[in-house]
Amino acid sequence: MNTGQSTISGILPDFQKKQRLDAALTEAVDGLSRERVKSLISSGNLVIDGAPFTDPSAKKFGGKPFKLTIPEPIAGPALAQDIPLDVVFEDTDLIIINKPPGLVVHPAAGHPDGTLVNALLYHCKGELSGIGGVTRPGIVHRIDKDTSGLMVAAKTDAAHQGLSALFANHDIERRYMAIVNGRPNPASATIEGSIGRSNVNRKKMAVVGDDR
C-alpha cells in the first residue's frame, strides 16, 4: 500500500559546486522527482539539523541530518469508476492494459468520466502512489479513443519516472497495425513527414513542414 504519511531521514550529501538543496536532497532519497522534492521543501515538510527549512534553492547544509515528511496523497479530481479492464500484466510497480476501441484515456471536455483513468483509479485503489502529491495512475503515453492496444501505467513514483525517461529517450519500441480498405498501389512504401498541430483545425494533428 502506498497510502499514509511517511518520513524519510538521512544525511545530506556534500553539495557539489553551485548545487541546490533540492538537487542534493533528490540524490539522498529514492523514488521522488526533483520537482516533487522542491514542492515538499517549499511546503514546510523538511527539517534540517532539527530546524524547519523552506528554501529549495539554498546551497549549503551538506553533511547535516534531515527529515523529510511526505504527506498522505490527496485525491485527484477524477472519480474512481468500476469499468472492466483487460489486464495483461500487473505487479506492485506498473500495470499493462489492453485498451479497447472507444475508451478515452484521460478525462477531458466531452468526456468528464468513463475513461481509462477513472477505471485505473478504481482497479488500483489503495495501491497508487502520490505522483506529484496527488493519487493518480501514472499514464506516460496515450492511444486515441478509437484505437485499441497495449498501454502501460505506473503505480509508483519510481516507475513513473523510469517509464517517462524510456519514452522520452525513445528506448521503448511501439508497433501499430492498421486495416486498409481496398488494394494499395504500390503494395509497399515509406511515408515520411513531421506531425504537428493542424493550422486549419487546432483540435487535430496533421503533416506539417519540417520547419515547425
C-alpha positions in Angstrom: 0.0 0.0 0.0 1.2 3.5 -0.8 -1.1 5.4 1.5 -0.5 7.4 4.7 2.1 9.9 5.7 5.7 8.8 5.8 9.1 10.3 6.9 12.5 9.9 5.3 15.6 10.5 7.4 19.2 10.6 6.5 22.3 12.8 6.0 22.5 15.3 3.2 25.4 14.6 0.8 28.2 17.1 0.4 26.9 19.7 -2.1 28.6 19.9 -5.5 29.7 23.2 -6.9 26.6 25.5 -7.3 24.3 22.6 -6.4 21.0 23.5 -4.8 19.4 21.9 -1.8 16.5 20.4 -3.7 19.0 18.7 -6.1 21.2 17.4 -3.3 18.1 16.1 -1.4 16.9 14.3 -4.5 20.1 12.4 -4.6 19.6 11.4 -0.9 16.1 10.0 -1.3 14.7 7.3 -3.7 11.6 7.5 -5.8 11.0 11.2 -5.7 11.5 13.6 -8.6 13.3 16.9 -8.1 10.1 18.9 -8.7 8.3 16.8 -6.0 11.2 17.4 -3.6 11.2 21.1 -4.3 7.5 21.3 -3.6 7.9 19.4 -0.3 10.6 21.7 0.8 8.6 24.8 -0.1 5.6 23.5 1.8 7.5 23.2 5.0 8.0 19.4 5.1 11.8 19.5 5.5 13.7 19.7 8.8 17.5 20.1 8.7 19.6 19.6 11.9 16.4 19.9 14.0 15.1 23.1 12.4 12.4 23.6 9.6 13.7 24.8 6.3 11.7 26.0 3.3 14.2 27.4 0.7 14.9 24.7 -2.0 17.5 27.0 -3.7 19.9 27.1 -0.7 23.4 26.0 -1.4 24.6 24.6 1.9 23.8 22.1 4.7 26.0 19.3 3.2 26.6 16.6 5.9 23.6 17.8 8.0 20.9 15.3 9.2 17.5 15.8 7.7 13.9 14.6 8.0 11.6 14.9 5.0 7.9 14.3 5.6 5.8 13.1 2.7 2.1 13.9 3.4 -0.6 11.4 2.5 -1.6 11.9 -1.1 -4.8 13.8 -1.7 -7.5 12.5 -4.0 -7.2 13.6 -7.6 -10.1 15.4 -9.5 -11.0 12.2 -11.4 -13.5 9.8 -9.8 -12.9 6.1 -9.4 -15.3 4.1 -11.6 -15.9 0.4 -11.8 -15.1 -0.1 -15.5 -14.0 -3.5 -16.7 -10.3 -3.7 -17.7 -8.4 -6.3 -19.7 -5.3 -6.5 -17.6 -2.4 -8.2 -19.4 0.2 -7.8 -16.7 0.3 -6.2 -13.2 2.7 -6.0 -10.3 3.4 -3.6 -7.5 5.1 -1.0 -9.8 3.1 -1.0 -13.1 0.1 -2.3 -14.9 -0.4 -3.1 -18.6 -3.9 -2.8 -20.1 -5.3 -3.9 -23.4 -7.3 -0.8 -24.2 -10.4 -1.5 -26.3 -11.5 0.9 -29.1 -14.0 3.5 -27.8 -12.3 4.0 -24.4 -10.9 7.5 -23.9 -7.7 7.6 -21.9 -7.9 10.9 -20.0 -10.9 12.9 -18.8 -11.4 16.0 -20.9 -14.1 18.2 -22.4 -16.8 16.0 -23.7 -15.5 13.0 -21.7 -15.5 14.0 -18.0 -15.6 10.4 -16.9 -15.9 6.8 -18.1 -12.2 6.9 -19.1 -9.2 4.7 -18.6 -8.0 7.0 -15.8 -11.3 6.5 -13.9 -11.1 2.7 -14.4 -7.5 2.6 -13.1 -8.3 4.7 -10.1 -11.0 2.0 -9.2 -8.9 -1.0 -10.1 -5.8 0.2 -8.3 -7.4 1.8 -5.3 -5.1 1.9 -2.3 -2.1 0.9 -4.5 -1.4 4.2 -6.3 1.5 6.4 -5.1 1.1 10.2 -4.8 2.7 11.2 -8.1 3.1 15.0 -7.5 1.2 14.7 -4.2 -2.0 13.5 -5.9 -3.2 10.0 -6.1 -3.5 9.1 -9.8 -2.3 6.5 -12.3 1.0 7.4 -13.9 0.0 7.3 -17.6 3.1 8.1 -19.6 1.7 7.6 -23.1 -1.7 7.6 -24.8 -3.7 5.8 -27.5 -6.5 7.5 -29.5 -10.1 6.8 -28.4 -10.9 4.6 -31.4 -7.6 2.7 -31.4 -7.0 -0.5 -29.4 -3.7 -1.7 -28.0 -1.5 -2.1 -25.0 -0.9 0.7 -22.6 1.4 0.8 -19.6 0.7 2.9 -16.5 2.9 3.4 -13.4 1.7 2.7 -9.9 4.8 4.2 -8.1 6.8 7.4 -8.4 9.9 5.4 -9.3 8.1 3.5 -12.1 6.6 6.7 -13.4 10.0 8.4 -13.7 11.6 5.4 -15.3 8.9 4.9 -17.9 8.8 8.6 -18.7 12.5 8.5 -19.3 12.2 5.5 -21.6 9.6 7.1 -23.7 11.4 10.4 -23.8 14.6 8.7 -25.0 12.7 6.5 -27.5 14.0 3.4 -25.7 10.6 1.7 -26.0 9.6 0.2 -29.3 6.0 0.7 -30.4 4.3 -1.2 -33.3 1.0 -0.3 -34.9 -1.3 -2.4 -37.1 -3.9 -0.9 -39.4 -6.7 -2.2 -41.6 -6.6 -0.8 -45.1 -9.8 -0.6 -47.3 -9.0 -1.6 -50.9 -5.8 -2.6 -52.6 -2.9 -0.2 -52.1 -0.9 0.7 -55.1 2.1 0.4 -54.7 1.9 -2.6 -52.4 4.6 -1.2 -50.1 6.0 2.3 -49.5 7.5 4.5 -46.8 5.7 7.6 -45.5 7.8 10.3 -44.1 6.7 13.6 -42.5 6.6 15.7 -39.4 3.3 15.6 -37.5 2.1 18.7 -35.6 -0.9 20.7 -34.7 -3.1 21.4 -37.7 -3.2 25.0 -39.0 -6.8 24.5 -40.1 -8.3 22.7 -37.1 -6.3 23.2 -33.9 -8.1 20.2 -32.4 -6.5 17.9 -34.9 -3.0 16.8 -35.9 -1.6 17.0 -39.4 1.5 16.5 -41.5 3.4 19.8 -41.3 6.6 21.3 -42.8 10.0 20.4 -41.3 10.4 24.0 -40.1 7.6 23.5 -37.5 
